Amino acid sequence: MNRHQPNAQPRIIAPQQAGQAAAVTELAGAIVNGALAVIPTETVYGLVADPRIAGSEARIFAAKERDPRKPLPFLADSLEAVLAYGAQMTAVERRLAACFWPGPLTLILRTETSSGAVTDEGFRVPDYAATREILARCGIPLRSTSANLSGEPPALTAQAALAVLGNRIDIVFDTGTVPGGVPSTVVQVRSDGPHILREGAIPAATISAACAPGTLSADAAGGPPCP
């Protein structure tokens, strides 16, 4: 049940004023109670919601004016959180995670849901400490997308996200301008190797180099240096 009632004016939390710990606690509490939130990452500002809240995904689609046939990926605070959610990873996928997480890589992973259904889900661990703190406090990966209208440029500031999303959102975590500006690279590993579904902050050639013959080991994290 969604226990959060949307406000006419979204609440803006500035951790530099409220203090990091207090700001993270307030924001995470709002999200797990149904708030639709805008948070920073190292690439762009994102729009997130708790997948346990009924209707949360529909609110993201409506706020962003996004085609509901396009899936929403997850943001997670760690590889362990991704695995705990039910994601299954091959040696190649573990190698990519070892090389590029935390970072601007979204991996499409076969995932078993709590109901036993198996589906493909996108996961990313952001390279932004405040974001990972928020995700860890929420205790579950969050559904996410960039905080802009579909087809429009991504928001690099909280003010840019507010300007286009307005009262469609409930709360904003404002840390200033994000350092990246380019969305994540989206990769799906298939039987014939990694496929780039969207080339973003990590070039396709770098993804290929990470998975070149001889780079994989029994422990993917212990393989040769990443490119």
C-alpha positions in Angstrom: 0.0 0.0 0.0 1.3 3.5 -0.9 1.3 5.4 2.4 2.9 8.5 0.9 0.6 11.3 -0.3 2.1 13.4 -3.0 2.7 17.1 -2.1 1.8 20.1 -4.3 5.5 21.1 -3.9 8.2 18.5 -3.6 10.3 18.6 -0.5 14.0 19.4 -1.3 16.7 18.0 1.0 20.1 19.5 0.8 22.6 17.3 2.8 25.1 20.2 3.0 22.5 22.0 5.1 20.7 19.1 7.0 23.8 16.9 7.4 24.5 13.8 5.4 23.3 11.2 7.9 20.0 13.1 8.7 19.3 13.8 5.0 19.9 10.1 4.0 17.7 8.9 6.9 14.9 11.3 5.9 15.0 10.5 2.2 15.2 6.7 2.7 12.3 6.8 5.1 10.2 8.7 2.5 11.1 6.3 -0.3 10.2 3.1 1.7 6.9 4.8 2.6 6.0 5.4 -1.1 7.6 8.6 -2.1 8.8 9.1 -5.7 12.2 10.6 -5.3 14.9 12.3 -7.4 18.4 11.4 -6.4 21.9 12.1 -7.8 24.3 9.6 -9.3 27.7 10.0 -10.9 26.1 10.2 -14.3 22.7 12.0 -14.1 20.0 12.6 -11.6 17.7 9.7 -11.3 14.0 9.1 -10.5 13.5 6.2 -8.0 10.8 4.3 -6.2 10.6 1.3 -3.9 9.4 -1.7 -5.9 7.6 -3.1 -2.8 5.1 -0.2 -3.0 2.0 -1.0 -5.1 1.8 1.4 -8.0 5.3 2.8 -7.7 6.4 1.7 -11.1 3.3 3.2 -12.7 4.1 6.5 -11.0 7.5 6.5 -12.5 6.1 5.9 -16.0 3.5 8.6 -15.6 6.0 11.2 -14.2 8.5 10.6 -16.9 5.9 10.1 -19.7 7.7 6.9 -20.5 6.4 4.0 -22.6 5.3 1.4 -20.0 6.6 -1.3 -22.4 10.2 -0.1 -21.7 11.5 -1.8 -18.5 12.8 0.1 -15.5 16.3 -1.0 -14.3 17.3 -1.2 -10.6 19.9 0.8 -8.7 21.6 -1.2 -6.0 24.2 -0.3 -3.3 26.4 -3.4 -3.9 26.9 -6.6 -5.9 25.7 -8.4 -2.8 22.4 -6.5 -2.9 22.0 -7.5 -6.6 22.6 -11.2 -5.8 20.3 -11.0 -2.8 17.5 -9.7 -5.0 17.7 -12.9 -7.1 20.0 -12.0 -9.9 22.1 -14.8 -11.4 25.5 -14.1 -12.9 27.8 -15.9 -15.3 31.6 -15.6 -15.2 31.5 -12.9 -17.9 28.9 -10.9 -16.0 30.9 -11.2 -12.8 34.0 -10.0 -14.7 32.1 -6.9 -16.0 30.8 -6.2 -12.5 34.3 -6.6 -11.0 35.6 -4.1 -13.6 32.9 -1.5 -13.7 30.9 -1.6 -10.4 30.5 0.8 -8.8 30.2 2.7 -12.0 28.2 3.6 -15.1 27.4 0.1 -16.2 23.9 -1.4 -16.3 23.9 -5.2 -16.6 20.9 -7.1 -17.8 20.8 -10.2 -15.6 18.6 -13.2 -15.4 16.7 -12.8 -12.1 14.4 -15.0 -10.1 11.7 -13.0 -8.3 10.3 -13.7 -4.9 7.3 -15.4 -6.5 9.6 -17.8 -8.4 9.2 -16.2 -11.8 12.4 -15.8 -13.9 12.9 -12.6 -15.9 15.6 -10.3 -17.2 16.3 -7.2 -15.1 18.8 -4.3 -15.4 21.0 -3.6 -12.4 23.6 -0.9 -11.7 25.7 0.0 -8.7 26.4 3.7 -8.9 29.8 5.2 -8.2 28.4 7.9 -5.9 28.7 7.4 -2.1 25.6 9.3 -1.1 23.5 7.3 -3.5 24.8 4.0 -2.2 24.1 5.2 1.3 20.5 5.9 0.4 20.1 2.5 -1.4 21.6 0.7 1.6 19.3 2.4 4.0 16.3 1.5 1.9 17.4 -2.1 2.2 16.4 -3.1 -1.4 17.4 -2.2 -5.0 15.2 0.7 -6.2 13.4 0.9 -9.6 15.0 3.8 -11.4 15.3 5.9 -14.6 16.8 9.2 -15.5 14.9 12.2 -14.0 13.7 13.8 -17.2 10.8 13.5 -19.6 11.3 10.7 -22.1 13.3 11.9 -25.1 14.5 15.0 -23.4 18.1 15.6 -22.1 19.0 14.1 -18.7 19.0 16.4 -15.6 22.5 17.2 -14.3 21.1 19.3 -11.4 18.2 18.9 -9.0 16.7 22.2 -10.3 16.7 20.8 -13.9 14.8 17.7 -12.7 12.3 19.9 -10.8 11.7 22.1 -13.7 10.4 19.3 -15.9 8.9 16.9 -13.3 7.5 19.4 -10.8 4.8 18.1 -8.5 4.8 14.7 -10.2 7.6 13.9 -7.7 7.6 14.0 -3.9 11.1 14.6 -2.7 14.5 15.6 -4.0 18.0 15.0 -2.7 20.0 18.0 -4.0 23.8 17.6 -3.9 24.4 20.1 -6.7 25.6 19.4 -10.2 26.5 15.7 -10.9 30.0 15.0 -12.2 29.2 12.8 -15.2 26.5 13.9 -17.6 26.5 10.8 -19.8 24.1 7.9 -19.0 25.3 4.4 -18.2 26.3 1.8 -20.8 23.7 -1.0 -20.9 25.1 -4.5 -21.6 23.4 -7.9 -22.0 25.7 -11.0 -22.0 24.4 -13.6 -24.4 25.8 -17.0 -25.6 28.0 -15.2 -28.2 29.4 -12.6 -25.7 28.4 -9.1 -24.5 25.9 -7.1 -26.5 25.8 -3.3 -26.1 22.2 -2.3 -25.8 23.1 1.4 -25.2 26.6 2.8 -25.4 27.0 5.4 -22.7 29.8 6.5 -20.3 31.8 3.2 -20.9 32.8 2.8 -24.6 31.9 -0.5 -26.3 35.5 -1.2 -27.0 36.3 -1.1 -23.2 33.5 -3.6 -22.5 34.9 -5.9 -25.2 38.4 -5.6 -23.9 37.3 -6.5 -20.4 35.8 -9.8 -21.7 38.6 -10.6 -24.2 39.9 -14.2 -24.3 42.2 -14.9 -21.3 40.6 -12.3 -19.0 38.2 -14.7 -17.2 39.2 -16.8 -14.2 37.3 -19.0 -11.8 37.2 -15.9 -9.6 36.2 -13.2 -12.0 37.2 -10.5 -9.6 40.7 -12.0 -9.4 41.4 -12.0 -13.2 43.8 -9.7 -15.1 43.6 -6.0 -14.6 40.5 -4.3 -16.0 40.9 -2.0 -19.0 
